[in-house]
Amino acid sequence: MNSQDKKAATTLADPRWARVVARDKSADGAFWYTVDTTGIYCRPSCPSRGCNPGNVTIHDTLESAQRTGFRPCKRCKPDGPAAEVVNAGIVTRACRMIETSETAPSLTDLAQALALSPGYF
């Protein structure tokens, strides 16, 4: 058995791997994983394409994943708040803008005020 096969066996035996495969959002913040072939680290719920368990290391802490020298994933942004938190803030600000406007703002106005593209709405 080569080293990648051993690593795959270790990853597959870890119950956290099933949470990665399921993209379990409730696991975010409980652990992170690195992918050797891409040089990134991710949240368990990362929407990126699945990876070979032989290329994955699961980390208990964000700091441990960062110490590998890999970069944070550009899709799940594991160093920042979860996308749901960011999006909830955007929606709240947009709602406040709509509620306080005398006339309904256009989608372009909303997008400009929130520093987003009009296609976001």
C-alpha positions in Angstrom: 0.0 0.0 0.0 1.5 3.3 -1.0 1.4 6.5 1.0 -1.6 8.0 -0.9 -3.6 4.8 -0.3 -2.8 4.9 3.4 -3.8 8.6 3.5 -7.1 7.7 1.7 -7.8 4.9 4.2 -7.2 7.3 7.1 -9.4 9.9 5.6 -12.2 7.4 4.8 -12.1 6.1 8.3 -12.5 9.5 9.8 -16.3 10.2 10.5 -15.7 13.8 9.5 -15.1 12.8 5.9 -18.8 11.8 5.5 -19.7 15.4 6.6 -17.3 16.8 3.9 -18.9 14.6 1.2 -22.4 15.7 2.4 -21.3 19.3 2.4 -22.7 19.6 5.9 -23.1 23.2 6.9 -23.5 22.3 10.5 -19.9 21.1 10.5 -18.5 24.5 9.5 -16.3 25.8 12.3 -15.8 22.3 13.8 -13.0 21.3 11.4 -11.3 22.2 8.1 -9.6 20.2 5.4 -6.7 20.7 3.0 -6.4 19.3 -0.5 -2.8 18.5 -1.6 -3.5 18.6 -5.3 -5.0 22.1 -5.3 -3.1 23.6 -2.4 -6.2 25.0 -0.7 -8.0 24.6 2.6 -11.8 24.6 2.9 -14.8 24.4 5.1 -16.7 21.1 5.3 -19.6 22.6 3.4 -17.5 23.9 0.5 -19.4 23.7 -2.8 -16.3 22.9 -4.9 -16.0 19.7 -6.8 -15.4 16.6 -4.6 -11.8 15.5 -4.1 -9.9 12.2 -3.8 -9.7 11.3 -0.1 -6.1 10.3 -0.7 -5.3 14.0 -1.3 -7.2 15.2 1.8 -6.0 16.0 5.4 -8.6 16.9 8.0 -7.6 19.5 10.6 -9.1 20.2 14.0 -8.5 23.9 13.8 -8.3 26.7 11.2 -4.8 27.5 12.4 -3.7 24.0 11.7 -5.0 24.2 8.1 -3.4 27.6 7.7 0.0 26.3 8.9 0.1 24.0 5.9 1.0 27.0 3.7 -2.0 26.3 1.5 -4.2 29.2 0.5 -7.9 29.7 1.5 -10.5 28.4 -1.0 -11.9 31.2 -3.1 -15.4 29.6 -3.1 -16.0 28.8 0.6 -13.7 31.5 2.0 -12.9 29.5 5.2 -11.1 32.5 6.9 -14.2 34.6 6.9 -17.8 34.4 8.0 -20.1 31.9 6.4 -21.8 32.9 3.1 -25.2 32.7 4.9 -24.1 35.3 7.4 -22.8 37.7 4.7 -25.9 37.2 2.5 -28.3 37.8 5.5 -26.6 41.1 6.1 -27.0 42.1 2.4 -30.6 41.1 2.4 -31.2 43.1 5.7 -29.6 46.2 4.3 -31.6 45.9 1.0 -34.8 45.5 2.9 -34.1 48.6 5.1 -33.4 50.6 1.9 -36.7 49.5 0.4 -38.6 50.2 3.6 -37.2 53.7 4.1 -37.5 54.8 0.4 -40.4 56.9 -0.6 -40.4 55.2 -4.0 -39.2 51.7 -4.6 -35.5 51.8 -5.5 -34.5 50.2 -8.8 -32.4 47.1 -8.8 -29.5 49.2 -10.1 -29.9 51.6 -7.2 -30.0 48.7 -4.7 -26.9 47.1 -6.3 -25.0 50.4 -6.3 -25.9 51.1 -2.6 -24.7 47.6 -1.6 -21.6 47.6 -3.8 -22.9 44.6 -5.9 -23.6 44.0 -9.5 -27.3 44.5 -10.7 -27.4 40.8 -11.6 -27.1 40.0 -7.9 -30.7 40.9 -7.5 
